[in-house]
Amino acid sequence: MKTPSSDRKIASIAPFGLRMQPELKQQIEEQALASGRSLNAEIVWRLEQSLKADATSKGWIKAAKRAAAGGSPDERLSALEAEVQELRRGLLELRKARQDGPETA
């Protein structure tokens, strides 16, 4: 999966020191091993997925508020049904991204 951060060569990105609890590091190392990614690639992938999910959630909330805001009951119902379909598409995209994972670094 290509992402903006994966378009640059790793060597051109400045190192970033990160402190974390040993238990958390061990969990991430285990996940990295299971997914065939480096520790760095696993951390970056998980951060990117978290940010995408946050942005998607905010968009869904705004859209649902707009859909419920006005019009007749039939219009609101139609708008909410459309939002449910959009939520389903978004969930499928997130699931696919999680299964695909990043390109290994």
C-alpha positions in Angstrom: 0.0 0.0 0.0 1.5 3.3 -1.0 1.2 6.2 1.4 2.6 9.7 1.4 5.2 8.6 3.9 6.2 5.5 1.9 6.9 7.6 -1.2 10.3 8.8 0.2 13.3 6.7 0.5 13.9 5.6 4.1 17.4 6.9 4.1 16.1 10.5 3.4 13.9 10.5 6.5 15.5 11.8 9.7 15.6 9.3 12.6 13.1 9.8 15.4 13.8 8.6 18.9 10.8 7.1 20.7 10.5 5.9 24.3 7.9 3.4 25.2 7.1 0.9 27.9 8.9 -2.5 27.4 5.6 -4.3 27.4 4.3 -2.2 24.6 7.5 -2.6 22.6 7.3 -6.3 23.0 3.7 -6.3 21.7 4.6 -4.2 18.7 7.7 -6.4 18.0 5.4 -9.5 18.0 3.0 -7.9 15.7 5.8 -6.8 13.4 7.2 -10.3 13.3 3.7 -11.8 12.6 3.1 -9.3 9.7 6.6 -9.6 8.2 7.4 -5.9 8.8 10.3 -4.2 10.6 9.5 -2.6 13.9 9.7 0.8 12.3 7.3 -0.2 9.5 4.9 -1.6 12.0 4.8 1.5 14.1 4.4 3.8 11.1 1.7 1.6 9.6 -0.2 1.6 12.9 0.0 5.4 13.2 -1.2 5.9 9.7 -4.1 3.6 10.2 -5.0 5.4 13.4 -5.0 8.8 11.7 -7.0 7.5 8.8 -9.6 6.0 11.1 -9.8 9.3 13.1 -10.3 11.3 9.9 -12.9 8.9 8.6 -14.8 8.9 11.9 -14.9 12.7 12.0 -16.3 12.8 8.4 -18.9 10.2 9.2 -20.1 12.2 12.3 -20.4 15.4 10.3 -22.3 13.7 7.5 -24.7 12.0 10.0 -25.4 15.3 11.6 -26.1 16.9 8.2 -28.4 14.0 7.3 -30.4 14.3 10.5 -30.5 18.1 10.5 -33.6 18.9 8.4 -36.2 18.1 5.9 -39.2 15.8 6.1 -38.9 12.5 7.9 -38.7 10.7 4.6 -35.9 13.0 3.5 -34.0 12.5 6.7 -34.5 8.7 6.4 -33.2 8.7 2.9 -30.2 10.7 3.9 -29.4 8.4 6.9 -29.7 5.3 4.6 -27.2 6.9 2.3 -24.9 7.5 5.2 -25.2 3.9 6.3 -24.1 2.8 2.9 -21.2 5.2 3.0 -20.2 3.9 6.5 -20.2 0.3 5.1 -18.0 1.3 2.2 -15.6 3.1 4.6 -15.5 0.0 6.9 -14.7 -2.2 3.9 -11.8 0.1 2.9 -10.4 0.1 6.5 -10.6 -3.7 6.6 -8.9 -4.0 3.3 -6.1 -1.6 4.3 -5.6 -3.6 7.5 -5.3 -6.8 5.6 -3.0 -5.4 2.9 -0.7 -3.7 5.4 2.2 -1.5 4.3 5.0 -2.2 2.0 7.9 -3.4 4.2 10.5 -0.9 5.1 
